[in-house]
Amino acid sequence: TALRGPDEVLPIQPEIKNVLVLGGLGMTVDFMSERLLLLEPKQPVVAPPTKPEDRRAMETAWQGMRHEYIDLDNGDSPGRVQHAVRAICSGRFHAIVLSDPTSDNAPRVIEQWLGLPLQTFVKSGGLLAVTSCDCSLVLPKLRQFFGVAWQFSGYYRTNWAAAPDNAAGVTASLPAHLTNLVFSAKCTSLSAVPVHERLFGTTAESCTQSLVPMMSSKPLDRRPDGGDAAQEYDVNVAMHDYGSGALVLFGDINMEPATVQLVLGVCKVRSPETPPADVAALEPEEAEAAMALKEQGNALFVAADFAGAAQMYQAAVGKYSNRAGAVGAQRQELVKLLSNLSECWLRMGEWEAAASSAAAALCVDGTHGKS
């Protein structure tokens, strides 16, 4: 199935894209992650029940992708944050979803921990999707790490559709069946979005939608500040190319089923065919140290000192710091180290440890025969 439990580690497999979902940084409950992952809410959420046809559409959107989920616990658990950093740098993911980083602690967590790894991930070709119930709280860090020019514009419900002046960009970023999507959502919208960065926004027919009569049916063909909507209309999904990858921001505050499909659609279409490698690469001195430890382990293995060999192989794996290494020699050497370590455990009768090391090797290379 497309959905996986929070403790499962995804291997890299052909024609399957891996998505890392980072949650637990929202103002209150992590409902955006729950909606994205099609999970039952842990706490009551005031929202209409999902229609069966919407549920089926969201399940279909997950086809060809799998996920790992990490709850960042509002940054209060350093171990979880460090686990997230290691996952970002693992070289196993095509796309990352940063789910609603709007809590008071979110700017600190991004500044101190997540910002630079996410920046490197995107720069080396990855796709980063950010969902938010309040874009004004997210934009400062996106400007800092990715240089976006976007500004907060407004907060209202209306109909949203693909940006007609960026048809080529929309087509290149989403499955074909979503390029004609029109849906109602309450969003925190963006302005100052360059034409080539607009994916979804208001239409010529868009009007405010509200249960309060005096707030409903106001046309949005002209901005409240008097600007010309034909030149500067509001956007609720914006994409910014950065390095070899891209950042996408979604402003739907309720994570409507249509937005779930858009998030998954852009992860599927716009992410690279293979996970970006640079974020997982070792520095030359780290790679050299790992290989030196491997040679010591090999010598001990030949001498039938399997415990000593295992210790050296473990130390060599430690140099990777949960990164997979650059594609090519570094990654192949990690697989060999884990496979050798598994063999040591087998020789010592440590069956569970042997299975764990072999599984770790297969997570890096699902086609490795010896594991």
C-alpha positions in Angstrom: 0.0 0.0 0.0 1.0 3.6 -0.3 0.7 4.5 3.3 3.2 3.2 5.9 3.6 3.4 9.6 5.7 6.0 11.4 8.5 3.6 12.4 9.1 2.0 9.0 12.2 2.9 7.0 11.7 3.1 3.3 14.1 1.5 0.9 14.9 3.1 -2.5 13.1 1.2 -5.2 12.7 1.8 -8.9 9.5 3.6 -10.0 8.5 4.4 -6.4 8.9 7.8 -4.9 9.6 8.2 -1.2 8.1 11.2 0.7 9.2 12.3 4.1 6.5 14.1 6.1 7.6 16.3 9.0 4.8 17.2 11.3 4.3 18.3 14.9 5.2 22.0 14.4 1.6 23.3 14.0 -0.2 25.8 16.3 -2.3 23.0 17.8 -3.0 19.5 16.5 -1.2 18.1 13.6 -4.4 17.8 11.5 -2.6 18.7 8.2 -0.4 15.7 8.4 -3.3 13.5 9.4 -5.3 14.7 6.4 -2.3 14.2 4.1 -1.7 10.7 5.3 -5.4 9.8 5.4 -5.3 9.1 9.1 -8.2 9.4 11.6 -7.7 12.6 13.7 -6.2 12.0 17.2 -8.2 15.0 18.5 -11.7 16.3 17.4 -11.5 18.6 14.4 -14.4 20.8 13.4 -14.7 19.8 9.7 -17.3 18.1 7.5 -16.8 14.4 6.9 -14.7 13.5 3.9 -16.9 12.4 0.9 -16.2 8.8 -0.3 -15.2 10.1 -3.8 -12.7 12.5 -2.2 -11.3 9.7 -0.1 -10.8 7.6 -3.2 -9.2 10.4 -5.1 -6.7 11.0 -2.3 -5.9 7.3 -2.0 -5.3 7.3 -5.8 -3.0 10.3 -5.4 -0.7 8.2 -3.2 -0.2 5.5 -5.9 3.4 5.2 -6.8 4.6 6.9 -3.6 5.2 5.9 0.0 5.9 7.9 3.1 7.8 8.1 6.4 6.3 10.4 9.1 8.3 12.1 11.9 6.5 14.0 14.7 8.8 16.8 15.7 6.9 17.3 19.0 7.1 21.1 18.6 10.9 20.9 18.8 10.7 19.9 22.5 12.3 16.5 21.9 15.9 17.0 20.5 16.0 13.3 19.6 13.1 13.6 17.2 14.5 16.7 15.6 17.9 15.0 15.2 16.1 12.0 13.7 14.4 14.4 11.2 17.8 15.9 10.2 19.2 12.5 9.6 16.2 11.5 7.5 16.5 14.7 5.4 20.2 13.8 4.8 19.7 10.1 4.3 19.5 10.2 0.5 16.3 8.1 0.6 13.7 10.7 -0.3 12.5 12.3 -3.5 10.2 14.8 -1.8 9.7 16.3 1.7 6.5 17.8 3.1 7.0 20.2 6.0 3.5 20.2 7.5 2.2 23.5 8.9 5.3 24.9 10.7 3.4 27.7 12.4 3.9 27.1 16.2 5.9 29.6 18.3 8.8 27.2 18.3 8.8 26.5 14.6 11.1 29.4 13.6 13.7 28.3 16.1 13.5 24.7 15.0 13.9 25.8 11.3 16.7 28.3 12.1 18.8 25.9 14.3 18.1 22.5 12.8 16.0 22.0 9.7 16.7 25.1 7.6 20.2 24.3 6.2 19.5 20.5 5.6 16.2 21.4 3.8 18.0 24.1 1.8 20.7 21.5 0.7 18.0 18.9 -0.1 16.2 21.3 -2.5 19.4 22.8 -4.0 20.6 19.3 -4.9 17.3 18.5 -6.7 14.7 17.6 -4.1 11.1 18.9 -3.9 10.0 20.6 -0.6 6.3 21.2 -0.1 5.2 23.4 2.8 1.6 23.4 4.0 0.4 26.2 6.2 -2.6 27.5 8.0 -1.0 30.9 8.1 1.5 31.8 5.4 2.5 35.0 7.2 4.2 32.9 9.9 6.0 30.8 7.4 7.3 33.3 4.9 10.1 34.9 6.9 12.0 31.6 7.0 11.3 30.8 3.4 12.7 34.2 2.5 15.8 33.5 4.6 16.6 30.1 3.3 15.2 30.1 -0.3 15.0 33.8 -1.2 11.4 34.0 -2.2 9.8 37.4 -2.9 6.3 36.4 -1.9 4.2 38.5 0.5 1.2 37.7 2.6 -1.9 39.1 1.0 -5.2 38.0 2.6 -7.4 35.5 4.4 -10.7 34.4 2.8 -12.6 31.6 1.1 -13.1 31.6 -2.6 -12.7 29.4 -5.7 -9.2 28.7 -6.8 -7.9 27.4 -10.1 -4.7 26.9 -12.1 -2.9 30.1 -13.0 -3.8 30.8 -16.6 -0.7 32.9 -17.2 1.6 30.1 -16.2 0.1 27.2 -18.1 3.4 25.7 -19.0 4.6 25.7 -15.4 1.3 24.2 -14.1 1.5 21.4 -16.7 5.1 20.6 -15.8 4.3 20.5 -12.1 1.1 18.5 -11.8 -0.7 15.5 -13.1 -2.8 16.4 -16.1 -6.2 15.7 -14.4 -5.4 18.4 -11.7 -4.5 21.2 -14.1 -8.3 21.9 -14.7 -9.2 21.6 -11.0 -11.4 24.4 -9.5 -12.1 24.1 -5.8 -13.3 26.2 -2.9 -11.0 26.7 0.1 -10.3 29.2 2.8 -6.7 30.2 2.3 -4.0 32.7 3.5 -3.1 34.0 0.1 0.1 35.4 -1.4 0.9 38.4 -3.5 4.1 39.5 -5.2 4.4 36.1 -6.8 6.2 36.2 -10.2 4.1 34.9 -13.1 6.4 31.9 -13.6 6.0 30.9 -9.9 2.2 30.9 -9.8 0.5 27.5 -9.8 -3.0 28.2 -8.4 -4.8 31.5 -7.6 -8.0 33.4 -7.9 -10.0 33.5 -11.2 -12.0 36.3 -12.9 -15.1 34.8 -11.4 -13.7 34.4 -7.8 -15.8 36.0 -5.1 -15.5 35.8 -1.3 -17.5 32.9 0.2 -18.9 33.3 3.7 -21.9 32.4 5.9 -22.0 36.0 6.9 -23.9 37.9 4.2 -22.0 41.1 4.4 -18.7 39.2 3.9 -19.9 37.0 1.0 -20.0 37.5 -2.8 -17.4 40.3 -2.9 -15.6 40.1 -6.2 -11.9 39.5 -6.2 -11.1 40.8 -9.6 -9.6 43.9 -7.9 -7.4 43.7 -4.8 -8.5 45.4 -1.6 -5.5 47.8 -1.9 -6.7 48.9 -5.3 -4.2 46.9 -7.3 -5.1 45.5 -10.7 -5.8 41.7 -10.3 -4.9 41.1 -13.9 -1.3 42.1 -13.0 -1.1 41.1 -9.4 -3.8 38.6 -8.3 -3.7 36.4 -5.2 -2.1 33.0 -5.3 -2.7 30.1 -2.9 -0.1 27.7 -4.4 3.3 29.1 -5.4 6.4 27.3 -6.6 10.0 28.7 -6.5 12.9 27.0 -8.2 16.0 26.8 -6.1 19.2 25.2 -7.3 18.2 22.0 -9.0 15.0 21.5 -7.0 11.9 23.5 -6.0 10.0 24.8 -3.0 6.1 24.8 -3.1 3.9 26.7 -0.6 0.3 25.8 0.0 -2.0 28.3 1.7 -5.1 26.2 2.3 -5.8 26.5 6.1 -8.1 23.4 6.2 -6.1 21.0 3.9 -9.1 20.4 1.7 -9.2 17.1 -0.3 -8.3 19.1 -3.4 -5.2 20.5 -1.7 -4.1 17.0 -0.5 -4.3 15.9 -4.2 -2.3 19.0 -5.2 0.4 18.4 -2.6 0.8 14.7 -3.6 0.5 15.6 -7.3 3.4 18.1 -7.2 5.5 15.6 -5.1 4.9 12.9 -7.7 5.5 15.0 -10.9 8.0 17.7 -9.8 10.3 15.6 -7.6 13.4 13.9 -9.2 13.3 10.4 -10.5 16.1 9.5 -8.1 16.6 11.0 -4.6 19.0 14.0 -4.6 22.5 12.8 -3.8 24.4 15.9 -2.6 22.5 16.1 0.6 23.7 12.5 1.5 27.3 12.9 0.4 30.2 12.5 2.8 33.1 14.9 2.9 36.3 13.4 1.4 37.9 13.1 4.9 34.8 11.3 6.2 34.8 8.9 3.3 38.6 8.2 3.8 38.1 7.6 7.5 35.2 5.1 6.8 37.4 3.2 4.3 40.3 3.0 6.8 38.0 1.5 9.4 36.6 -0.9 6.8 40.1 -2.2 6.0 40.7 -2.8 9.7 37.4 -4.7 9.9 38.3 -6.8 6.9 41.7 -7.8 8.5 40.0 -8.8 11.7 37.3 -10.7 9.8 40.0 -12.7 8.0 41.6 -13.5 11.4 38.2 -14.8 12.5 37.9 -12.0 15.1 34.2 -11.3 14.2 33.5 -9.2 17.3 36.5 -6.9 16.5 35.5 -6.8 12.8 31.9 -5.9 13.8 33.2 -3.0 15.9 35.3 -1.6 13.1 32.4 -1.9 10.6 30.1 -0.2 13.0 32.5 2.6 13.4 32.8 2.9 9.7 29.0 3.1 9.3 29.0 5.7 12.0 31.0 8.0 9.7 28.0 8.2 7.5 25.9 9.7 10.3 22.8 8.1 8.7 23.5 9.5 5.3 23.5 7.2 2.4 26.6 8.7 0.8 26.9 10.1 -2.7 25.6 7.9 -5.5 28.4 5.7 -6.7 31.3 4.6 -4.6 30.2 6.1 -1.3 26.8 4.5 -1.4 28.2 1.2 -2.6 30.7 1.1 0.2 27.9 1.7 2.8 26.0 -1.3 1.4 29.2 -3.4 1.7 29.8 -2.2 5.2 26.3 -3.1 6.3 26.4 -6.5 4.5 29.8 -7.3 6.1 28.4 -6.3 9.5 25.4 -8.6 9.0 27.8 -11.4 8.2 29.8 -10.8 11.4 26.5 -11.0 13.4 25.7 -14.2 11.7 29.1 -15.7 12.5 28.5 -14.8 16.2 24.9 -16.2 16.3 23.3 -12.7 16.7 20.4 -13.4 14.4 18.3 -10.2 15.1 21.3 -7.9 14.7 22.2 -9.7 11.4 18.7 -9.2 10.1 18.7 -5.6 11.1 22.0 -4.9 9.3 20.9 -6.7 6.2 17.6 -4.7 6.2 19.6 -1.5 6.5 21.7 -2.5 3.5 18.5 -3.2 1.5 17.1 0.2 2.5 20.1 1.8 0.7 20.1 -0.6 -2.2 17.0 -2.8 -2.6 18.7 -4.9 -5.3 21.7 -5.9 -3.2 21.8 -9.7 -3.5 24.1 -10.6 -0.5 21.6 -8.9 1.9 
